[in-house]
Amino acid sequence: MDSGWQATQEYARRLDHDDPLARFREDFYRPAGTVYMDGNSLGLLSRSAEKAVLAALAAWREQAIGGWLDADPPWFTLGEELGRLQAALVGARPGEVVVTGSTTVNLHNLLGSFYRPKGKRRRILADELNFPSVIYALRGHLTLRGTDPQADLILVPSRDGRTIAEEDIAAAITEEVALVVLPSVLYRSGQLLDLPTLARAAHERGALIGFDLSHSAGVVPHRLSSWDVDFAFWCNYKYLNGGPGCTASLYVNKRHHGTTSPGLAGWWGYRKDKQFDMRLDWEGAGDAGAWQVGTIPVLATAAVAGALRVTLEAGVDAIREKSMRLTEYLISLVDCKLTGRDLGFSVGTPRDPVRRGGHIALEHPEAVRIVKALRARGVIPDFRPPDVIRLAPVPLYCTFEDVWQTIRHLHDIVDRREHLSYTPERGTVA
Ligand SMILES: Cc1ncc(COP(=O)(O)O)c(C=O)c1O
């Protein structure tokens, strides 16, 4: 094997023994009898998140309306408080992050703020491998503004169906492009884009730029403010373990505070000290808090708060370090056990660790059936069409032995043709 990795179970156990983040695994509830490799879709429940939700319920039960100011932390400023804590994960300055809304709705809000078509600069640039919800939002927004989504949404093509070349993106930012919206990590292949280079390219060409960090927040550190990114948005239910459908996050560069109005203004974005003056004129908060819309969903945010403690304690740099080792180990095991033996697997994720996020896209023409067979054996991955098995060895709760076990099961399934006893149709939720 490359890089000194070894293919034995004992070796995987040794790596776990030496893992400085090993103790965090016990903070999480892992579905009994499973190897969970799907934390890039839905992160696991931690004891800390559970405790925070129970505390929020107790505050509601015991303090009722008093919870807005007297709960710990007070619900009224929960979005700002969690934004302050999340700033460390994405390299934001104070006041640039707020926990609010949901991912796609936050994008709509940010488009309402940062898409400012002027003269012939009226196009939005994205890429053809972007997450569908983002593309729907971009098209919907262009339609709302009376522009033509067919003509005014430019999707940079992929050369290989898996990745997007940064130079192709830069070359497509013409003087007709007002705004660029891209993912940090591509949801299917796991490619990590070069965010600072792209931010520079957009600004040099006179466009604004925003990133969807859903597949990187909590597993890849960012420095959004030093890179001068205009805005970003992300969900908290993947690597940040905030629970299904939990409250999301957004980032707005300080440069835009007080000068750019929120596209979807609402009273929760009003200056907190004056919100209850109930005036009809708008006096938005002087920071990213202005992009909040309505009352914060406290129960859906409490788990975000609890889970965040675990991530911050582990530290996103240490998480990234372990993540790169886990994905590197996974790729070496694929090379050693699953390829070159006619088993039909290939790796669709960039092999350079600095060009990938937290998951690996394993490609196979029979991916749907293999995913079903894996689940039957207690390994939980997910499937993305047309042929991708996504495997996310999440550093906070996955082990090197989990990776080893996953590859062993994959090998045995295909070697024994076990997957052929499953139907090739994917489930409603894949
Ligand atoms: C990369 C990416 N962007 C956006 C979304 C949409 O998020 P939401 O359903 O929370 O609006 C998802 C959901 O999985 C995603 O993976």
The ligand as an ORCA input file, in Angstrom:
! r2SCAN-3c Opt
* xyz 0 1
  C     -24.693     21.120     -0.691
  C     -26.112     21.345     -0.250
  N     -26.666     22.546     -0.430
  C     -27.939     22.794     -0.062
  C     -28.714     21.813      0.508
  C     -30.155     22.103      0.841
  O     -30.339     22.227      2.172
  P     -31.776     22.457      2.854
  O     -32.621     21.286      2.485
  O     -31.433     22.458      4.301
  O     -32.327     23.738      2.347
  C     -28.156     20.549      0.752
  C     -28.939     19.473      1.391
  O     -28.511     18.377      1.610
  C     -26.815     20.310      0.342
  O     -26.240     19.108      0.512
*
